[in-house]
Amino acid sequence: MPSYIVVPLLLFAVIGLYIVSYSLNKNTKTPEGVETLGKCSTCGSGSCSLAGTNVPEPKDNCEVDYNLNNQ
């Protein structure tokens, strides 16, 4: 087969496999007895569907107090 046919077929096969595996993974339910982590720092993936699902994110006070000497 010519390479101008093989390359697009391989590309479509890889993209199709990715889409199918992503949708199957997203639709898989968590097993019973397993807790989901609220905010994990394991992978740093922005597309993770488990991060922050059931646990509210803690609110930190990140403001800097510049008046330390004026107490």
Predicted model as a PDB file, atoms N, CA, C, CB and O in Angstrom, pLDDT in the B-factor column:
MODEL        1                                                                  
ATOM      1  N   MET A   1       0.843  -1.187   0.000  1.00 78.00           N  
ATOM      2  CA  MET A   1       0.000   0.000   0.000  1.00 78.00           C  
ATOM      3  C   MET A   1       0.881   1.242   0.000  1.00 78.00           C  
ATOM      4  CB  MET A   1      -0.955   0.003   1.219  1.00 78.00           C  
ATOM      5  O   MET A   1       1.951   1.253   0.608  1.00 78.00           O  
ATOM      6  N   PRO A   2       0.433   2.271  -0.675  1.00 87.00           N  
ATOM      7  CA  PRO A   2       1.202   3.518  -0.683  1.00 87.00           C  
ATOM      8  C   PRO A   2       1.177   4.201   0.689  1.00 87.00           C  
ATOM      9  CB  PRO A   2       0.651   4.472  -1.754  1.00 87.00           C  
ATOM     10  O   PRO A   2       0.228   4.058   1.459  1.00 87.00           O  
ATOM     11  N   SER A   3       2.225   4.928   0.962  1.00 84.00           N  
ATOM     12  CA  SER A   3       2.360   5.555   2.278  1.00 84.00           C  
ATOM     13  C   SER A   3       1.327   6.664   2.496  1.00 84.00           C  
ATOM     14  CB  SER A   3       3.766   6.121   2.443  1.00 84.00           C  
ATOM     15  O   SER A   3       0.991   6.967   3.641  1.00 84.00           O  
ATOM     16  N   TYR A   4       0.823   7.270   1.432  1.00 87.00           N  
ATOM     17  CA  TYR A   4      -0.178   8.320   1.603  1.00 87.00           C  
ATOM     18  C   TYR A   4      -1.534   7.752   2.022  1.00 87.00           C  
ATOM     19  CB  TYR A   4      -0.327   9.114   0.313  1.00 87.00           C  
ATOM     20  O   TYR A   4      -2.433   8.513   2.379  1.00 87.00           O  
ATOM     21  N   ILE A   5      -1.692   6.454   1.984  1.00 92.00           N  
ATOM     22  CA  ILE A   5      -2.909   5.802   2.478  1.00 92.00           C  
ATOM     23  C   ILE A   5      -2.658   5.209   3.868  1.00 92.00           C  
ATOM     24  CB  ILE A   5      -3.378   4.695   1.492  1.00 92.00           C  
ATOM     25  O   ILE A   5      -3.529   5.267   4.737  1.00 92.00           O  
ATOM     26  N   VAL A   6      -1.481   4.647   4.073  1.00 94.00           N  
ATOM     27  CA  VAL A   6      -1.174   3.977   5.337  1.00 94.00           C  
ATOM     28  C   VAL A   6      -1.082   4.978   6.495  1.00 94.00           C  
ATOM     29  CB  VAL A   6       0.141   3.195   5.213  1.00 94.00           C  
ATOM     30  O   VAL A   6      -1.607   4.716   7.577  1.00 94.00           O  
ATOM     31  N   VAL A   7      -0.437   6.092   6.285  1.00 94.00           N  
ATOM     32  CA  VAL A   7      -0.238   7.072   7.350  1.00 94.00           C  
ATOM     33  C   VAL A   7      -1.578   7.619   7.865  1.00 94.00           C  
ATOM     34  CB  VAL A   7       0.644   8.225   6.847  1.00 94.00           C  
ATOM     35  O   VAL A   7      -1.783   7.630   9.079  1.00 94.00           O  
ATOM     36  N   PRO A   8      -2.497   8.070   7.005  1.00 94.00           N  
ATOM     37  CA  PRO A   8      -3.789   8.528   7.534  1.00 94.00           C  
ATOM     38  C   PRO A   8      -4.588   7.415   8.215  1.00 94.00           C  
ATOM     39  CB  PRO A   8      -4.617   9.124   6.415  1.00 94.00           C  
ATOM     40  O   PRO A   8      -5.274   7.673   9.204  1.00 94.00           O  
ATOM     41  N   LEU A   9      -4.512   6.190   7.708  1.00 96.00           N  
ATOM     42  CA  LEU A   9      -5.219   5.081   8.350  1.00 96.00           C  
ATOM     43  C   LEU A   9      -4.678   4.819   9.752  1.00 96.00           C  
ATOM     44  CB  LEU A   9      -5.105   3.813   7.499  1.00 96.00           C  
ATOM     45  O   LEU A   9      -5.453   4.602  10.684  1.00 96.00           O  
ATOM     46  N   LEU A  10      -3.368   4.836   9.908  1.00 96.00           N  
ATOM     47  CA  LEU A  10      -2.780   4.661  11.235  1.00 96.00           C  
ATOM     48  C   LEU A  10      -3.154   5.818  12.163  1.00 96.00           C  
ATOM     49  CB  LEU A  10      -1.256   4.544  11.128  1.00 96.00           C  
ATOM     50  O   LEU A  10      -3.436   5.603  13.342  1.00 96.00           O  
ATOM     51  N   LEU A  11      -3.157   7.023  11.642  1.00 96.00           N  
ATOM     52  CA  LEU A  11      -3.521   8.182  12.433  1.00 96.00           C  
ATOM     53  C   LEU A  11      -4.970   8.090  12.912  1.00 96.00           C  
ATOM     54  CB  LEU A  11      -3.311   9.456  11.625  1.00 96.00           C  
ATOM     55  O   LEU A  11      -5.251   8.332  14.085  1.00 96.00           O  
ATOM     56  N   PHE A  12      -5.885   7.742  12.013  1.00 97.00           N  
ATOM     57  CA  PHE A  12      -7.284   7.586  12.390  1.00 97.00           C  
ATOM     58  C   PHE A  12      -7.470   6.441  13.374  1.00 97.00           C  
ATOM     59  CB  PHE A  12      -8.140   7.354  11.156  1.00 97.00           C  
ATOM     60  O   PHE A  12      -8.306   6.532  14.272  1.00 97.00           O  
ATOM     61  N   ALA A  13      -6.710   5.372  13.221  1.00 98.00           N  
ATOM     62  CA  ALA A  13      -6.813   4.244  14.147  1.00 98.00           C  
ATOM     63  C   ALA A  13      -6.354   4.644  15.546  1.00 98.00           C  
ATOM     64  CB  ALA A  13      -5.984   3.056  13.639  1.00 98.00           C  
ATOM     65  O   ALA A  13      -6.994   4.279  16.532  1.00 98.00           O  
ATOM     66  N   VAL A  14      -5.272   5.379  15.642  1.00 98.00           N  
ATOM     67  CA  VAL A  14      -4.767   5.808  16.956  1.00 98.00           C  
ATOM     68  C   VAL A  14      -5.734   6.793  17.606  1.00 98.00           C  
ATOM     69  CB  VAL A  14      -3.365   6.450  16.819  1.00 98.00           C  
ATOM     70  O   VAL A  14      -6.020   6.686  18.798  1.00 98.00           O  
ATOM     71  N   ILE A  15      -6.237   7.748  16.831  1.00 98.00           N  
ATOM     72  CA  ILE A  15      -7.186   8.724  17.377  1.00 98.00           C  
ATOM     73  C   ILE A  15      -8.481   8.024  17.789  1.00 98.00           C  
ATOM     74  CB  ILE A  15      -7.483   9.842  16.340  1.00 98.00           C  
ATOM     75  O   ILE A  15      -9.044   8.336  18.839  1.00 98.00           O  
ATOM     76  N   GLY A  16      -8.953   7.091  16.983  1.00 97.00           N  
ATOM     77  CA  GLY A  16     -10.164   6.343  17.319  1.00 97.00           C  
ATOM     78  C   GLY A  16      -9.989   5.509  18.572  1.00 97.00           C  
ATOM     79  O   GLY A  16     -10.893   5.449  19.405  1.00 97.00           O  
ATOM     80  N   LEU A  17      -8.841   4.866  18.719  1.00 98.00           N  
ATOM     81  CA  LEU A  17      -8.565   4.080  19.920  1.00 98.00           C  
ATOM     82  C   LEU A  17      -8.522   4.973  21.155  1.00 98.00           C  
ATOM     83  CB  LEU A  17      -7.241   3.320  19.771  1.00 98.00           C  
ATOM     84  O   LEU A  17      -9.005   4.586  22.220  1.00 98.00           O  
ATOM     85  N   TYR A  18      -7.954   6.151  21.020  1.00 97.00           N  
ATOM     86  CA  TYR A  18      -7.906   7.096  22.142  1.00 97.00           C  
ATOM     87  C   TYR A  18      -9.319   7.526  22.542  1.00 97.00           C  
ATOM     88  CB  TYR A  18      -7.053   8.335  21.774  1.00 97.00           C  
ATOM     89  O   TYR A  18      -9.644   7.541  23.729  1.00 97.00           O  
ATOM     90  N   ILE A  19     -10.149   7.871  21.578  1.00 96.00           N  
ATOM     91  CA  ILE A  19     -11.509   8.338  21.876  1.00 96.00           C  
ATOM     92  C   ILE A  19     -12.325   7.231  22.522  1.00 96.00           C  
ATOM     93  CB  ILE A  19     -12.208   8.831  20.597  1.00 96.00           C  
ATOM     94  O   ILE A  19     -13.045   7.481  23.488  1.00 96.00           O  
ATOM     95  N   VAL A  20     -12.225   6.021  22.011  1.00 96.00           N  
ATOM     96  CA  VAL A  20     -12.972   4.900  22.589  1.00 96.00           C  
ATOM     97  C   VAL A  20     -12.494   4.594  23.998  1.00 96.00           C  
ATOM     98  CB  VAL A  20     -12.838   3.653  21.709  1.00 96.00           C  
ATOM     99  O   VAL A  20     -13.317   4.394  24.891  1.00 96.00           O  
ATOM    100  N   SER A  21     -11.185   4.553  24.224  1.00 95.00           N  
ATOM    101  CA  SER A  21     -10.679   4.251  25.568  1.00 95.00           C  
ATOM    102  C   SER A  21     -11.008   5.373  26.551  1.00 95.00           C  
ATOM    103  CB  SER A  21      -9.162   4.022  25.527  1.00 95.00           C  
ATOM    104  O   SER A  21     -11.272   5.098  27.722  1.00 95.00           O  
ATOM    105  N   TYR A  22     -10.998   6.626  26.104  1.00 93.00           N  
ATOM    106  CA  TYR A  22     -11.341   7.743  26.977  1.00 93.00           C  
ATOM    107  C   TYR A  22     -12.807   7.669  27.387  1.00 93.00           C  
ATOM    108  CB  TYR A  22     -11.048   9.080  26.282  1.00 93.00           C  
ATOM    109  O   TYR A  22     -13.135   7.851  28.559  1.00 93.00           O  
ATOM    110  N   SER A  23     -13.687   7.404  26.429  1.00 93.00           N  
ATOM    111  CA  SER A  23     -15.111   7.349  26.761  1.00 93.00           C  
ATOM    112  C   SER A  23     -15.430   6.156  27.646  1.00 93.00           C  
ATOM    113  CB  SER A  23     -15.949   7.290  25.492  1.00 93.00           C  
ATOM    114  O   SER A  23     -16.267   6.268  28.542  1.00 93.00           O  
ATOM    115  N   LEU A  24     -14.787   5.016  27.420  1.00 93.00           N  
ATOM    116  CA  LEU A  24     -15.011   3.859  28.289  1.00 93.00           C  
ATOM    117  C   LEU A  24     -14.497   4.124  29.701  1.00 93.00           C  
ATOM    118  CB  LEU A  24     -14.329   2.613  27.707  1.00 93.00           C  
ATOM    119  O   LEU A  24     -15.139   3.724  30.672  1.00 93.00           O  
ATOM    120  N   ASN A  25     -13.370   4.780  29.829  1.00 88.00           N  
ATOM    121  CA  ASN A  25     -12.813   5.100  31.145  1.00 88.00           C  
ATOM    122  C   ASN A  25     -13.690   6.113  31.876  1.00 88.00           C  
ATOM    123  CB  ASN A  25     -11.382   5.645  31.006  1.00 88.00           C  
ATOM    124  O   ASN A  25     -13.895   5.990  33.083  1.00 88.00           O  
ATOM    125  N   LYS A  26     -14.203   7.098  31.171  1.00 87.00           N  
ATOM    126  CA  LYS A  26     -15.023   8.125  31.795  1.00 87.00           C  
ATOM    127  C   LYS A  26     -16.350   7.544  32.283  1.00 87.00           C  
ATOM    128  CB  LYS A  26     -15.276   9.272  30.815  1.00 87.00           C  
ATOM    129  O   LYS A  26     -16.872   7.984  33.308  1.00 87.00           O  
ATOM    130  N   ASN A  27     -16.897   6.573  31.572  1.00 88.00           N  
ATOM    131  CA  ASN A  27     -18.189   5.999  31.935  1.00 88.00           C  
ATOM    132  C   ASN A  27     -18.086   4.855  32.935  1.00 88.00           C  
ATOM    133  CB  ASN A  27     -18.886   5.518  30.706  1.00 88.00           C  
ATOM    134  O   ASN A  27     -19.112   4.332  33.369  1.00 88.00           O  
ATOM    135  N   THR A  28     -16.880   4.454  33.308  1.00 86.00           N  
ATOM    136  CA  THR A  28     -16.697   3.382  34.283  1.00 86.00           C  
ATOM    137  C   THR A  28     -16.928   3.928  35.679  1.00 86.00           C  
ATOM    138  CB  THR A  28     -15.286   2.757  34.169  1.00 86.00           C  
ATOM    139  O   THR A  28     -16.337   4.934  36.071  1.00 86.00           O  
ATOM    140  N   LYS A  29     -17.792   3.257  36.426  1.00 84.00           N  
ATOM    141  CA  LYS A  29     -18.100   3.701  37.788  1.00 84.00           C  
ATOM    142  C   LYS A  29     -17.005   3.238  38.744  1.00 84.00           C  
ATOM    143  CB  LYS A  29     -19.483   3.162  38.245  1.00 84.00           C  
ATOM    144  O   LYS A  29     -16.333   2.234  38.507  1.00 84.00           O  
ATOM    145  N   THR A  30     -16.841   3.994  39.831  1.00 79.00           N  
ATOM    146  CA  THR A  30     -15.872   3.656  40.859  1.00 79.00           C  
ATOM    147  C   THR A  30     -16.363   2.433  41.617  1.00 79.00           C  
ATOM    148  CB  THR A  30     -15.639   4.846  41.821  1.00 79.00           C  
ATOM    149  O   THR A  30     -17.546   2.366  41.950  1.00 79.00           O  
ATOM    150  N   PRO A  31     -15.505   1.469  41.902  1.00 82.00           N  
ATOM    151  CA  PRO A  31     -15.931   0.276  42.637  1.00 82.00           C  
ATOM    152  C   PRO A  31     -16.426   0.631  44.038  1.00 82.00           C  
ATOM    153  CB  PRO A  31     -14.779  -0.728  42.729  1.00 82.00           C  
ATOM    154  O   PRO A  31     -16.030   1.646  44.610  1.00 82.00           O  
ATOM    155  N   GLU A  32     -17.299  -0.224  44.581  1.00 85.00           N  
ATOM    156  CA  GLU A  32     -17.824   0.004  45.920  1.00 85.00           C  
ATOM    157  C   GLU A  32     -16.702  -0.103  46.946  1.00 85.00           C  
ATOM    158  CB  GLU A  32     -18.949  -0.999  46.242  1.00 85.00           C  
ATOM    159  O   GLU A  32     -15.810  -0.942  46.828  1.00 85.00           O  
ATOM    160  N   GLY A  33     -16.765   0.765  47.954  1.00 83.00           N  
ATOM    161  CA  GLY A  33     -15.773   0.738  49.017  1.00 83.00           C  
ATOM    162  C   GLY A  33     -14.524   1.538  48.720  1.00 83.00           C  
ATOM    163  O   GLY A  33     -13.608   1.567  49.542  1.00 83.00           O  
ATOM    164  N   VAL A  34     -14.459   2.190  47.570  1.00 77.00           N  
ATOM    165  CA  VAL A  34     -13.287   2.982  47.210  1.00 77.00           C  
ATOM    166  C   VAL A  34     -13.669   4.452  47.283  1.00 77.00           C  
ATOM    167  CB  VAL A  34     -12.756   2.608  45.786  1.00 77.00           C  
ATOM    168  O   VAL A  34     -14.632   4.884  46.651  1.00 77.00           O  
ATOM    169  N   GLU A  35     -12.906   5.217  48.061  1.00 72.00           N  
ATOM    170  CA  GLU A  35     -13.161   6.646  48.158  1.00 72.00           C  
ATOM    171  C   GLU A  35     -12.484   7.380  47.016  1.00 72.00           C  
ATOM    172  CB  GLU A  35     -12.678   7.191  49.504  1.00 72.00           C  
ATOM    173  O   GLU A  35     -11.374   7.034  46.610  1.00 72.00           O  
ATOM    174  N   THR A  36     -13.157   8.391  46.505  1.00 65.00           N  
ATOM    175  CA  THR A  36     -12.519   9.235  45.504  1.00 65.00           C  
ATOM    176  C   THR A  36     -11.832  10.381  46.216  1.00 65.00           C  
ATOM    177  CB  THR A  36     -13.547   9.761  44.462  1.00 65.00           C  
ATOM    178  O   THR A  36     -12.375  10.942  47.168  1.00 65.00           O  
ATOM    179  N   LEU A  37     -10.672  10.721  45.771  1.00 61.00           N  
ATOM    180  CA  LEU A  37      -9.916  11.812  46.368  1.00 61.00           C  
ATOM    181  C   LEU A  37     -10.430  13.129  45.826  1.00 61.00           C  
ATOM    182  CB  LEU A  37      -8.407  11.659  46.093  1.00 61.00           C  
ATOM    183  O   LEU A  37     -10.738  13.249  44.640  1.00 61.00           O  
ATOM    184  N   GLY A  38     -10.519  14.108  46.696  1.00 58.00           N  
ATOM    185  CA  GLY A  38     -11.026  15.409  46.266  1.00 58.00           C  
ATOM    186  C   GLY A  38     -10.054  16.119  45.349  1.00 58.00           C  
ATOM    187  O   GLY A  38     -10.346  16.324  44.171  1.00 58.00           O  
ATOM    188  N   LYS A  39      -8.940  16.483  45.862  1.00 59.00           N  
ATOM    189  CA  LYS A  39      -7.936  17.204  45.076  1.00 59.00           C  
ATOM    190  C   LYS A  39      -6.629  16.441  45.226  1.00 59.00           C  
ATOM    191  CB  LYS A  39      -7.787  18.712  45.543  1.00 59.00           C  
ATOM    192  O   LYS A  39      -5.944  16.575  46.240  1.00 59.00           O  
ATOM    193  N   CYS A  40      -6.284  15.655  44.238  1.00 63.00           N  
ATOM    194  CA  CYS A  40      -5.051  14.882  44.348  1.00 63.00           C  
ATOM    195  C   CYS A  40      -3.932  15.607  43.601  1.00 63.00           C  
ATOM    196  CB  CYS A  40      -5.245  13.443  43.790  1.00 63.00           C  
ATOM    197  O   CYS A  40      -4.189  16.378  42.676  1.00 63.00           O  
ATOM    198  N   SER A  41      -2.734  15.360  43.998  1.00 63.00           N  
ATOM    199  CA  SER A  41      -1.586  15.983  43.342  1.00 63.00           C  
ATOM    200  C   SER A  41      -0.711  14.940  42.673  1.00 63.00           C  
ATOM    201  CB  SER A  41      -0.765  16.789  44.346  1.00 63.00           C  
ATOM    202  O   SER A  41       0.486  15.149  42.475  1.00 63.00           O  
ATOM    203  N   THR A  42      -1.319  13.816  42.328  1.00 62.00           N  
ATOM    204  CA  THR A  42      -0.545  12.727  41.758  1.00 62.00           C  
ATOM    205  C   THR A  42      -0.142  12.996  40.323  1.00 62.00           C  
ATOM    206  CB  THR A  42      -1.324  11.449  41.833  1.00 62.00           C  
ATOM    207  O   THR A  42       1.036  12.900  39.981  1.00 62.00           O  
ATOM    208  N   CYS A  43      -1.106  13.331  39.480  1.00 68.00           N  
ATOM    209  CA  CYS A  43      -0.778  13.440  38.065  1.00 68.00           C  
ATOM    210  C   CYS A  43      -0.791  14.871  37.543  1.00 68.00           C  
ATOM    211  CB  CYS A  43      -1.730  12.617  37.270  1.00 68.00           C  
ATOM    212  O   CYS A  43      -0.076  15.171  36.587  1.00 68.00           O  
ATOM    213  N   GLY A  44      -1.569  15.751  38.128  1.00 64.00           N  
ATOM    214  CA  GLY A  44      -1.636  17.125  37.647  1.00 64.00           C  
ATOM    215  C   GLY A  44      -2.399  17.279  36.351  1.00 64.00           C  
ATOM    216  O   GLY A  44      -2.254  18.296  35.672  1.00 64.00           O  
ATOM    217  N   SER A  45      -3.210  16.294  35.987  1.00 67.00           N  
ATOM    218  CA  SER A  45      -3.968  16.349  34.753  1.00 67.00           C  
ATOM    219  C   SER A  45      -5.138  17.308  34.897  1.00 67.00           C  
ATOM    220  CB  SER A  45      -4.461  14.956  34.362  1.00 67.00           C  
ATOM    221  O   SER A  45      -5.895  17.230  35.864  1.00 67.00           O  
ATOM    222  N   GLY A  46      -5.283  18.185  33.965  1.00 66.00           N  
ATOM    223  CA  GLY A  46      -6.402  19.113  33.988  1.00 66.00           C  
ATOM    224  C   GLY A  46      -7.699  18.502  33.533  1.00 66.00           C  
ATOM    225  O   GLY A  46      -8.762  19.079  33.760  1.00 66.00           O  
ATOM    226  N   SER A  47      -7.646  17.351  32.896  1.00 69.00           N  
ATOM    227  CA  SER A  47      -8.857  16.720  32.393  1.00 69.00           C  
ATOM    228  C   SER A  47      -9.343  15.587  33.281  1.00 69.00           C  
ATOM    229  CB  SER A  47      -8.622  16.205  31.006  1.00 69.00           C  
ATOM    230  O   SER A  47     -10.224  14.829  32.877  1.00 69.00           O  
ATOM    231  N   CYS A  48      -8.799  15.456  34.463  1.00 68.00           N  
ATOM    232  CA  CYS A  48      -9.193  14.382  35.369  1.00 68.00           C  
ATOM    233  C   CYS A  48     -10.619  14.612  35.836  1.00 68.00           C  
ATOM    234  CB  CYS A  48      -8.231  14.294  36.577  1.00 68.00           C  
ATOM    235  O   CYS A  48     -10.943  15.691  36.333  1.00 68.00           O  
ATOM    236  N   SER A  49     -11.477  13.609  35.681  1.00 64.00           N  
ATOM    237  CA  SER A  49     -12.876  13.760  36.075  1.00 64.00           C  
ATOM    238  C   SER A  49     -13.086  13.448  37.547  1.00 64.00           C  
ATOM    239  CB  SER A  49     -13.759  12.862  35.229  1.00 64.00           C  
ATOM    240  O   SER A  49     -14.184  13.678  38.055  1.00 64.00           O  
ATOM    241  N   LEU A  50     -12.093  12.936  38.254  1.00 60.00           N  
ATOM    242  CA  LEU A  50     -12.238  12.608  39.662  1.00 60.00           C  
ATOM    243  C   LEU A  50     -11.833  13.750  40.577  1.00 60.00           C  
ATOM    244  CB  LEU A  50     -11.428  11.394  39.986  1.00 60.00           C  
ATOM    245  O   LEU A  50     -12.291  13.812  41.718  1.00 60.00           O  
ATOM    246  N   ALA A  51     -11.004  14.633  40.116  1.00 56.00           N  
ATOM    247  CA  ALA A  51     -10.494  15.709  40.976  1.00 56.00           C  
ATOM    248  C   ALA A  51     -11.613  16.672  41.344  1.00 56.00           C  
ATOM    249  CB  ALA A  51      -9.348  16.468  40.278  1.00 56.00           C  
ATOM    250  O   ALA A  51     -12.225  17.297  40.477  1.00 56.00           O  
ATOM    251  N   GLY A  52     -11.870  16.782  42.646  1.00 54.00           N  
ATOM    252  CA  GLY A  52     -12.844  17.733  43.144  1.00 54.00           C  
ATOM    253  C   GLY A  52     -14.292  17.362  42.927  1.00 54.00           C  
ATOM    254  O   GLY A  52     -15.139  18.255  42.914  1.00 54.00           O  
ATOM    255  N   THR A  53     -14.627  16.088  42.755  1.00 54.00           N  
ATOM    256  CA  THR A  53     -16.010  15.725  42.483  1.00 54.00           C  
ATOM    257  C   THR A  53     -16.880  15.767  43.725  1.00 54.00           C  
ATOM    258  CB  THR A  53     -16.069  14.357  41.874  1.00 54.00           C  
ATOM    259  O   THR A  53     -17.983  16.309  43.669  1.00 54.00           O  
ATOM    260  N   ASN A  54     -16.431  15.221  44.838  1.00 52.00           N  
ATOM    261  CA  ASN A  54     -17.278  15.126  46.023  1.00 52.00           C  
ATOM    262  C   ASN A  54     -16.778  15.932  47.208  1.00 52.00           C  
ATOM    263  CB  ASN A  54     -17.406  13.706  46.426  1.00 52.00           C  
ATOM    264  O   ASN A  54     -17.510  16.091  48.184  1.00 52.00           O  
ATOM    265  N   VAL A  55     -15.590  16.433  47.158  1.00 51.00           N  
ATOM    266  CA  VAL A  55     -14.999  17.122  48.297  1.00 51.00           C  
ATOM    267  C   VAL A  55     -14.829  18.597  47.951  1.00 51.00           C  
ATOM    268  CB  VAL A  55     -13.637  16.484  48.690  1.00 51.00           C  
ATOM    269  O   VAL A  55     -14.194  18.922  46.948  1.00 51.00           O  
ATOM    270  N   PRO A  56     -15.390  19.502  48.770  1.00 55.00           N  
ATOM    271  CA  PRO A  56     -15.195  20.918  48.469  1.00 55.00           C  
ATOM    272  C   PRO A  56     -13.740  21.315  48.670  1.00 55.00           C  
ATOM    273  CB  PRO A  56     -16.106  21.785  49.345  1.00 55.00           C  
ATOM    274  O   PRO A  56     -13.071  20.838  49.587  1.00 55.00           O  
ATOM    275  N   GLU A  57     -13.270  22.184  47.808  1.00 55.00           N  
ATOM    276  CA  GLU A  57     -11.877  22.628  47.879  1.00 55.00           C  
ATOM    277  C   GLU A  57     -11.716  23.611  49.031  1.00 55.00           C  
ATOM    278  CB  GLU A  57     -11.431  23.279  46.541  1.00 55.00           C  
ATOM    279  O   GLU A  57     -12.497  24.556  49.142  1.00 55.00           O  
ATOM    280  N   PRO A  58     -10.717  23.408  49.895  1.00 57.00           N  
ATOM    281  CA  PRO A  58     -10.534  24.340  51.014  1.00 57.00           C  
ATOM    282  C   PRO A  58     -10.119  25.716  50.512  1.00 57.00           C  
ATOM    283  CB  PRO A  58      -9.485  23.802  51.999  1.00 57.00           C  
ATOM    284  O   PRO A  58      -9.335  25.846  49.572  1.00 57.00           O  
ATOM    285  N   LYS A  59     -10.661  26.729  51.159  1.00 61.00           N  
ATOM    286  CA  LYS A  59     -10.339  28.103  50.778  1.00 61.00           C  
ATOM    287  C   LYS A  59      -9.182  28.586  51.642  1.00 61.00           C  
ATOM    288  CB  LYS A  59     -11.580  29.042  50.930  1.00 61.00           C  
ATOM    289  O   LYS A  59      -9.289  28.620  52.868  1.00 61.00           O  
ATOM    290  N   ASP A  60      -8.092  28.953  51.013  1.00 63.00           N  
ATOM    291  CA  ASP A  60      -6.926  29.458  51.720  1.00 63.00           C  
ATOM    292  C   ASP A  60      -6.917  30.983  51.645  1.00 63.00           C  
ATOM    293  CB  ASP A  60      -5.619  28.866  51.128  1.00 63.00           C  
ATOM    294  O   ASP A  60      -7.321  31.581  50.648  1.00 63.00           O  
ATOM    295  N   ASN A  61      -6.451  31.579  52.711  1.00 65.00           N  
ATOM    296  CA  ASN A  61      -6.273  33.016  52.710  1.00 65.00           C  
ATOM    297  C   ASN A  61      -4.866  33.293  52.211  1.00 65.00           C  
ATOM    298  CB  ASN A  61      -6.517  33.633  54.128  1.00 65.00           C  
ATOM    299  O   ASN A  61      -3.895  33.119  52.948  1.00 65.00           O  
ATOM    300  N   CYS A  62      -4.755  33.719  50.975  1.00 68.00           N  
ATOM    301  CA  CYS A  62      -3.447  33.916  50.357  1.00 68.00           C  
ATOM    302  C   CYS A  62      -3.012  35.376  50.345  1.00 68.00           C  
ATOM    303  CB  CYS A  62      -3.464  33.385  48.951  1.00 68.00           C  
ATOM    304  O   CYS A  62      -2.023  35.721  49.698  1.00 68.00           O  
ATOM    305  N   GLU A  63      -3.732  36.223  51.043  1.00 66.00           N  
ATOM    306  CA  GLU A  63      -3.367  37.630  51.054  1.00 66.00           C  
ATOM    307  C   GLU A  63      -2.191  37.862  51.986  1.00 66.00           C  
ATOM    308  CB  GLU A  63      -4.558  38.494  51.472  1.00 66.00           C  
ATOM    309  O   GLU A  63      -2.117  37.282  53.069  1.00 66.00           O  
ATOM    310  N   VAL A  64      -1.283  38.708  51.559  1.00 66.00           N  
ATOM    311  CA  VAL A  64      -0.099  39.030  52.334  1.00 66.00           C  
ATOM    312  C   VAL A  64      -0.407  40.231  53.222  1.00 66.00           C  
ATOM    313  CB  VAL A  64       1.115  39.314  51.408  1.00 66.00           C  
ATOM    314  O   VAL A  64      -0.970  41.223  52.759  1.00 66.00           O  
ATOM    315  N   ASP A  65      -0.041  40.140  54.484  1.00 63.00           N  
ATOM    316  CA  ASP A  65      -0.246  41.252  55.419  1.00 63.00           C  
ATOM    317  C   ASP A  65       1.005  42.115  55.395  1.00 63.00           C  
ATOM    318  CB  ASP A  65      -0.553  40.738  56.876  1.00 63.00           C  
ATOM    319  O   ASP A  65       2.051  41.729  55.917  1.00 63.00           O  
ATOM    320  N   TYR A  66       0.887  43.296  54.778  1.00 66.00           N  
ATOM    321  CA  TYR A  66       2.027  44.196  54.665  1.00 66.00           C  
ATOM    322  C   TYR A  66       2.226  45.067  55.903  1.00 66.00           C  
ATOM    323  CB  TYR A  66       1.861  45.072  53.456  1.00 66.00           C  
ATOM    324  O   TYR A  66       3.247  45.745  56.021  1.00 66.00           O  
ATOM    325  N   ASN A  67       1.271  45.056  56.820  1.00 65.00           N  
ATOM    326  CA  ASN A  67       1.345  45.907  58.010  1.00 65.00           C  
ATOM    327  C   ASN A  67       1.879  45.125  59.209  1.00 65.00           C  
ATOM    328  CB  ASN A  67      -0.038  46.496  58.336  1.00 65.00           C  
ATOM    329  O   ASN A  67       1.293  45.194  60.290  1.00 65.00           O  
ATOM    330  N   LEU A  68       2.946  44.405  59.049  1.00 62.00           N  
ATOM    331  CA  LEU A  68       3.509  43.619  60.139  1.00 62.00           C  
ATOM    332  C   LEU A  68       4.163  44.504  61.193  1.00 62.00           C  
ATOM    333  CB  LEU A  68       4.521  42.626  59.598  1.00 62.00           C  
ATOM    334  O   LEU A  68       4.137  44.165  62.376  1.00 62.00           O  
ATOM    335  N   ASN A  69       4.746  45.629  60.792  1.00 61.00           N  
ATOM    336  CA  ASN A  69       5.427  46.511  61.731  1.00 61.00           C  
ATOM    337  C   ASN A  69       4.484  47.487  62.414  1.00 61.00           C  
ATOM    338  CB  ASN A  69       6.507  47.273  61.023  1.00 61.00           C  
ATOM    339  O   ASN A  69       4.869  48.096  63.412  1.00 61.00           O  
ATOM    340  N   ASN A  70       3.284  47.657  61.926  1.00 57.00           N  
ATOM    341  CA  ASN A  70       2.331  48.636  62.479  1.00 57.00           C  
ATOM    342  C   ASN A  70       1.305  47.972  63.387  1.00 57.00           C  
ATOM    343  CB  ASN A  70       1.613  49.376  61.348  1.00 57.00           C  
ATOM    344  O   ASN A  70       0.113  48.259  63.277  1.00 57.00           O  
ATOM    345  N   GLN A  71       1.733  47.111  64.263  1.00 53.00           N  
ATOM    346  CA  GLN A  71       0.782  46.408  65.128  1.00 53.00           C  
ATOM    347  C   GLN A  71       0.460  47.223  66.285  1.00 53.00           C  
ATOM    348  CB  GLN A  71       1.300  45.089  65.576  1.00 53.00           C  
ATOM    349  O   GLN A  71      -0.326  46.805  67.135  1.00 53.00           O  
TER     350      GLN A  71                                                      
ENDMDL                                                                          
END                                                                             
